[in-house]
Amino acid sequence: MLKADSRDPAAWPRLLLTLLAIALLWPGIQLSELNLGVLLPDSQNEMGRFVAQFWPPAHDEAFLQLLLKATLQTLAIATAGMALALVLAIPAGLVASRSLSLSAASRGGVPSRLGRLLRWPVRGLLIFLRSVPEIVWALLFVRAVGLGPAAGVLAIAITYSGMLGKVYAEIFESTDQRPAHALLQAGSGRLAAFAYGTLPNVASDLLSYTVYRWECAIRASVVMGFVGAGGLGQQIDLSIRMFAGGEVASILLCFLVLVLAADQLSRVLRWRLT
C-alpha cells in the first residue's frame, strides 16, 4: 500500500513569500531607524523615569475638574464634527451610489448620462475631502479661526464627510436593490423607495460604521488638541511638557473609558436593530 504524501503543497510558496516580505521589510526598518530598546522602562534613561511617574495617576480635585471639562469638550468636538459630516456625507453617498438612481431601476441597472455627470464630481469631492488628514485641516483652521474647539470641529467635519460618504455609497451599492427598484417601478417616490426598500437592509451596517467613525473622531479630536484645537489633546500636551506623568496616566485612563463607552454604545445600537 502506497503511503500518502502528507506534505503541504503550499508550504514552499508560503515560505518564499514570507522570506520576500522580510527582505522588503528589513530595509524599511533600517531607514526608519527603529530601535525598540528605547521603549524599555530603564531607570537609567529618561523614558524609564517618565514611565515611573505614571503611578499613581493624578486624582486631586482641581485636576479632576479640569479633566472633566476637557473630556466633555472632546466629546463635543467629536459629536459636532460628526453631525456636520453627516449633513454632507448622506446626500453625497446617495448621489455617488449608482445603484440607487431612478434611471438604473428603469433601465435594468444602467444609469443615465445626467446621473454619471453628477456622480463623478461628487466622488472626486469625497476623494479630495478624505485625502487630506484631519490634523492638516486642523492646522489650517487654527490659522483661519484661531485656537479652540471650532478648528477641530471643522477639521473632523471635512475629513469624515469624505470617509462616510464613500463608505455609505459602497454600502448602498452592496445591498439588494430589488425591493427599492420594485417600489420605484410601482410608482413609489424615491424617498419612500429608499426608506422602505433599501434602508432596512443597510441600517445595521450604516449605524455600526457611523458609531465606529464617531469613536475615531474622539481619537482624532485628542490628536488635534496638540495643535491648539482644545479638549483632552491640549491637556495631555501641557502635562507632557511639564513631565507630569500622573496627569498623563489619568488622561489616558479617561480616554480608555471613552473608547469603551463608544464600543458598548455600538453593541447596544446594533442589538436593537437586529
Kinemage of the C-alpha trace (Angstrom):
@kinemage 1
@onewidth
@group {chain A} dominant
@subgroup {mainchain}
@vectorlist {calphas} color= white
{ca met a 1} P 0.000 0.000 0.000
{ca leu a 2} L 1.369 3.416 -1.008
{ca lys a 3} L 1.912 5.872 1.785
{ca ala a 4} L 0.026 9.139 1.234
{ca asp a 5} L 2.149 12.256 1.000
{ca ser a 6} L 1.203 14.381 3.996
{ca arg a 7} L 3.318 17.396 2.989
{ca asp a 8} L 1.531 20.650 2.360
{ca pro a 9} L 1.958 21.561 -1.335
{ca ala a 10} L 1.626 25.263 -0.473
{ca ala a 11} L 4.368 25.205 2.174
{ca trp a 12} L 7.200 26.294 -0.130
{ca pro a 13} L 5.252 29.186 -1.742
{ca arg a 14} L 4.267 30.457 1.704
{ca leu a 15} L 7.865 30.195 2.903
{ca leu a 16} L 9.140 32.082 -0.126
{ca leu a 17} L 6.522 34.806 0.330
{ca thr a 18} L 7.477 35.119 4.000
{ca leu a 19} L 11.169 35.464 3.131
{ca leu a 20} L 10.307 38.021 0.455
{ca ala a 21} L 8.228 40.049 2.924
{ca ile a 22} L 11.094 40.029 5.424
{ca ala a 23} L 13.569 41.058 2.718
{ca leu a 24} L 11.337 44.006 1.768
{ca leu a 25} L 10.566 44.976 5.362
{ca trp a 26} L 14.121 44.977 6.651
{ca pro a 27} L 15.362 47.968 4.593
{ca gly a 28} L 12.318 49.934 5.747
{ca ile a 29} L 13.151 49.204 9.388
{ca gln a 30} L 16.724 50.315 8.811
{ca leu a 31} L 15.676 53.536 7.059
{ca ser a 32} L 13.221 54.395 9.836
{ca glu a 33} L 15.994 53.946 12.438
{ca leu a 34} L 13.643 51.895 14.609
{ca asn a 35} L 15.116 50.893 17.946
{ca leu a 36} L 12.643 49.179 20.249
{ca gly a 37} L 15.175 49.247 23.058
{ca val a 38} L 14.354 52.882 23.812
{ca leu a 39} L 10.838 51.840 24.826
{ca leu a 40} L 12.031 49.542 27.596
{ca pro a 41} L 11.498 51.113 31.038
{ca asp a 42} L 15.029 51.546 32.328
{ca ser a 43} L 15.762 53.504 35.467
{ca gln a 44} L 18.893 54.905 33.810
{ca asn a 45} L 17.177 56.687 30.919
{ca glu a 46} L 14.622 59.467 30.609
{ca met a 47} L 11.915 57.078 29.350
{ca gly a 48} L 12.195 54.981 32.474
{ca arg a 49} L 11.928 57.972 34.779
{ca phe a 50} L 8.929 59.312 32.872
{ca val a 51} L 7.083 55.970 32.972
{ca ala a 52} L 7.788 55.680 36.680
{ca gln a 53} L 5.891 58.935 37.214
{ca phe a 54} L 2.712 57.414 35.769
{ca trp a 55} L 1.851 55.882 39.132
{ca pro a 56} L -0.176 56.913 40.922
{ca pro a 57} L -2.484 58.704 38.476
{ca ala a 58} L -3.336 62.275 39.409
{ca his a 59} L -6.619 62.420 41.288
{ca asp a 60} L -6.717 65.730 43.093
{ca glu a 61} L -9.993 67.616 42.898
{ca ala a 62} L -8.720 70.552 40.870
{ca phe a 63} L -7.194 68.332 38.187
{ca leu a 64} L -10.274 66.079 38.024
{ca gln a 65} L -12.481 69.118 37.375
{ca leu a 66} L -10.118 70.217 34.625
{ca leu a 67} L -10.113 66.670 33.220
{ca leu a 68} L -13.921 66.516 33.218
{ca lys a 69} L -14.140 69.809 31.327
{ca ala a 70} L -11.575 68.628 28.753
{ca thr a 71} L -13.408 65.307 28.339
{ca leu a 72} L -16.744 66.988 27.714
{ca gln a 73} L -15.064 69.330 25.242
{ca thr a 74} L -13.522 66.364 23.396
{ca leu a 75} L -16.909 64.657 23.173
{ca ala a 76} L -18.476 67.897 21.945
{ca ile a 77} L -15.814 68.319 19.246
{ca ala a 78} L -16.223 64.750 18.006
{ca thr a 79} L -20.030 64.804 18.093
{ca ala a 80} L -20.422 68.215 16.448
{ca gly a 81} L -17.871 67.307 13.787
{ca met a 82} L -19.666 64.051 13.024
{ca ala a 83} L -23.028 65.824 12.841
{ca leu a 84} L -21.693 68.285 10.278
{ca ala a 85} L -20.016 65.449 8.379
{ca leu a 86} L -23.302 63.549 8.143
{ca val a 87} L -25.018 66.598 6.641
{ca leu a 88} L -22.714 66.278 3.622
{ca ala a 89} L -21.977 62.540 3.692
{ca ile a 90} L -25.571 61.258 3.483
{ca pro a 91} L -26.650 63.127 0.316
{ca ala a 92} L -23.192 62.676 -1.219
{ca gly a 93} L -23.333 58.935 -0.553
{ca leu a 94} L -26.751 58.715 -2.211
{ca val a 95} L -25.558 60.623 -5.273
{ca ala a 96} L -22.298 58.668 -5.515
{ca ser a 97} L -24.117 55.313 -5.423
{ca arg a 98} L -25.111 54.329 -8.952
{ca ser a 99} L -27.470 51.579 -7.807
{ca leu a 100} L -29.980 53.982 -6.222
{ca ser a 101} L -30.701 56.110 -9.275
{ca leu a 102} L -34.174 56.093 -10.745
{ca ser a 103} L -32.791 55.518 -14.237
{ca ala a 104} L -30.892 52.436 -13.086
{ca ala a 105} L -34.123 50.951 -11.788
{ca ser a 106} L -35.999 51.627 -15.012
{ca arg a 107} L -33.206 50.676 -17.424
{ca gly a 108} L -32.095 47.432 -15.882
{ca gly a 109} L -29.174 48.833 -13.908
{ca val a 110} L -27.886 51.334 -16.491
{ca pro a 111} L -27.623 54.855 -15.013
{ca ser a 112} L -28.459 57.904 -17.090
{ca arg a 113} L -25.920 60.351 -18.515
{ca leu a 114} L -27.064 63.028 -16.055
{ca gly a 115} L -26.512 60.595 -13.192
{ca arg a 116} L -22.967 59.947 -14.352
{ca leu a 117} L -22.278 63.661 -14.742
{ca leu a 118} L -23.326 64.255 -11.146
{ca arg a 119} L -21.754 61.108 -9.745
{ca trp a 120} L -18.141 61.605 -10.789
{ca pro a 121} L -17.750 65.175 -9.446
{ca val a 122} L -19.264 64.067 -6.135
{ca arg a 123} L -16.912 61.097 -5.944
{ca gly a 124} L -13.994 63.371 -6.760
{ca leu a 125} L -15.058 65.726 -3.981
{ca leu a 126} L -15.239 62.844 -1.495
{ca ile a 127} L -11.764 61.685 -2.546
{ca phe a 128} L -10.365 65.182 -2.007
{ca leu a 129} L -12.020 65.605 1.395
{ca arg a 130} L -10.672 62.344 2.802
{ca ser a 131} L -7.237 62.573 1.161
{ca val a 132} L -6.112 65.406 3.464
{ca pro a 133} L -5.636 64.226 7.095
{ca glu a 134} L -7.727 65.906 9.730
{ca ile a 135} L -4.611 67.145 11.536
{ca val a 136} L -3.698 69.165 8.424
{ca trp a 137} L -7.188 70.669 8.235
{ca ala a 138} L -6.915 71.481 11.949
{ca leu a 139} L -3.664 73.353 11.367
{ca leu a 140} L -5.278 75.346 8.571
{ca phe a 141} L -8.392 76.164 10.566
{ca val a 142} L -6.353 77.163 13.620
{ca arg a 143} L -4.772 79.807 11.414
{ca ala a 144} L -8.173 80.767 9.962
{ca val a 145} L -10.471 80.803 13.018
{ca gly a 146} L -7.940 80.830 15.853
{ca leu a 147} L -7.190 78.439 18.689
{ca gly a 148} L -10.070 76.490 20.188
{ca pro a 149} L -12.541 73.674 19.557
{ca ala a 150} L -14.041 75.264 16.428
{ca ala a 151} L -10.951 74.337 14.399
{ca gly a 152} L -11.264 70.705 15.497
{ca val a 153} L -14.967 70.551 14.667
{ca leu a 154} L -14.422 71.867 11.143
{ca ala a 155} L -11.441 69.572 10.547
{ca ile a 156} L -13.403 66.466 11.577
{ca ala a 157} L -16.431 67.567 9.566
{ca ile a 158} L -14.446 67.933 6.338
{ca thr a 159} L -12.341 64.770 6.567
{ca tyr a 160} L -15.058 62.482 7.907
{ca ser a 161} L -17.639 63.633 5.377
{ca gly a 162} L -15.386 62.201 2.665
{ca met a 163} L -14.874 58.941 4.553
{ca leu a 164} L -18.529 58.486 5.468
{ca gly a 165} L -19.795 59.405 2.006
{ca lys a 166} L -17.528 56.856 0.320
{ca val a 167} L -18.440 54.001 2.661
{ca tyr a 168} L -22.143 54.872 2.623
{ca ala a 169} L -22.137 54.701 -1.188
{ca glu a 170} L -20.418 51.299 -1.085
{ca ile a 171} L -22.911 50.002 1.478
{ca phe a 172} L -25.836 51.214 -0.641
{ca glu a 173} L -24.390 49.525 -3.731
{ca ser a 174} L -23.651 46.224 -1.986
{ca thr a 175} L -27.203 45.644 -0.745
{ca asp a 176} L -30.021 44.002 -2.701
{ca gln a 177} L -31.681 46.749 -4.755
{ca arg a 178} L -34.640 44.713 -5.991
{ca pro a 179} L -37.065 45.870 -3.259
{ca ala a 180} L -36.280 49.555 -3.918
{ca his a 181} L -36.440 49.103 -7.697
{ca ala a 182} L -39.764 47.290 -7.408
{ca leu a 183} L -41.198 50.170 -5.399
{ca leu a 184} L -39.922 52.706 -7.934
{ca gln a 185} L -41.408 50.807 -10.856
{ca ala a 186} L -44.703 50.538 -8.966
{ca gly a 187} L -44.904 54.326 -8.799
{ca ser a 188} L -43.388 54.992 -5.399
{ca gly a 189} L -41.317 58.100 -4.801
{ca arg a 190} L -37.563 57.902 -4.464
{ca leu a 191} L -37.559 58.804 -0.772
{ca ala a 192} L -40.185 56.153 0.053
{ca ala a 193} L -38.366 53.536 -2.057
{ca phe a 194} L -35.133 54.276 -0.229
{ca ala a 195} L -36.763 54.351 3.219
{ca tyr a 196} L -38.714 51.095 2.805
{ca gly a 197} L -36.708 49.193 0.197
{ca thr a 198} L -33.045 49.930 0.952
{ca leu a 199} L -32.642 51.467 4.380
{ca pro a 200} L -33.972 48.492 6.421
{ca asn a 201} L -31.360 46.224 4.814
{ca val a 202} L -28.404 48.517 5.481
{ca ala a 203} L -29.411 50.257 8.726
{ca ser a 204} L -27.272 47.990 10.907
{ca asp a 205} L -24.157 48.432 8.753
{ca leu a 206} L -24.653 52.184 8.496
{ca leu a 207} L -25.104 52.567 12.224
{ca ser a 208} L -22.165 50.338 13.076
{ca tyr a 209} L -19.812 52.223 10.780
{ca thr a 210} L -21.101 55.614 11.926
{ca val a 211} L -20.522 54.796 15.594
{ca tyr a 212} L -17.084 53.433 14.720
{ca arg a 213} L -16.259 56.680 12.931
{ca trp a 214} L -17.543 58.632 15.942
{ca glu a 215} L -15.095 56.646 18.058
{ca cys a 216} L -12.351 57.523 15.568
{ca ala a 217} L -13.444 61.162 15.752
{ca ile a 218} L -12.914 61.092 19.520
{ca arg a 219} L -9.366 59.861 18.980
{ca ala a 220} L -8.804 62.410 16.217
{ca ser a 221} L -10.038 65.249 18.416
{ca val a 222} L -7.473 64.244 21.029
{ca val a 223} L -4.684 64.348 18.431
{ca met a 224} L -5.838 67.719 17.117
{ca gly a 225} L -5.634 69.107 20.622
{ca phe a 226} L -1.847 69.093 20.206
{ca val a 227} L -2.153 71.850 17.575
{ca gly a 228} L -4.449 74.009 19.690
{ca ala a 229} L -7.900 72.550 18.986
{ca gly a 230} L -8.735 72.100 22.676
{ca gly a 231} L -10.001 69.054 24.561
{ca leu a 232} L -8.006 66.206 26.062
{ca gly a 233} L -5.255 66.574 23.475
{ca gln a 234} L -4.364 70.071 24.604
{ca gln a 235} L -4.422 68.992 28.235
{ca ile a 236} L -2.199 65.959 27.647
{ca asp a 237} L 0.215 68.144 25.687
{ca leu a 238} L 0.529 70.506 28.646
{ca ser a 239} L 1.015 67.602 31.062
{ca ile a 240} L 3.726 66.039 28.892
{ca arg a 241} L 5.535 69.368 28.629
{ca met a 242} L 5.547 69.618 32.432
{ca phe a 243} L 6.617 65.948 32.801
{ca ala a 244} L 3.520 65.329 34.937
{ca gly a 245} L 3.296 61.572 34.489
{ca gly a 246} L 0.416 61.170 36.930
{ca glu a 247} L -1.710 63.605 34.946
{ca val a 248} L -0.831 61.821 31.699
{ca ala a 249} L -1.880 58.495 33.234
{ca ser a 250} L -5.235 59.922 34.343
{ca ile a 251} L -5.889 61.368 30.882
{ca leu a 252} L -5.020 58.045 29.210
{ca leu a 253} L -7.381 56.202 31.544
{ca cys a 254} L -10.128 58.706 30.749
{ca phe a 255} L -9.500 58.187 27.058
{ca leu a 256} L -9.767 54.410 27.529
{ca val a 257} L -13.135 54.843 29.243
{ca leu a 258} L -14.387 56.951 26.325
{ca val a 259} L -13.442 54.287 23.761
{ca leu a 260} L -15.002 51.511 25.849
{ca ala a 261} L -18.208 53.538 26.183
{ca ala a 262} L -18.331 54.072 22.414
{ca asp a 263} L -17.828 50.354 21.839
{ca gln a 264} L -20.651 49.451 24.213
{ca leu a 265} L -22.926 52.017 22.581
{ca ser a 266} L -22.259 50.424 19.201
{ca arg a 267} L -23.109 46.987 20.599
{ca val a 268} L -26.386 48.183 22.109
{ca leu a 269} L -27.474 50.010 18.948
{ca arg a 270} L -26.661 47.020 16.712
{ca trp a 271} L -28.555 44.732 19.073
{ca arg a 272} L -31.622 46.957 18.958
{ca leu a 273} L -31.626 46.904 15.133
{ca thr a 274} L -31.262 43.135 14.787
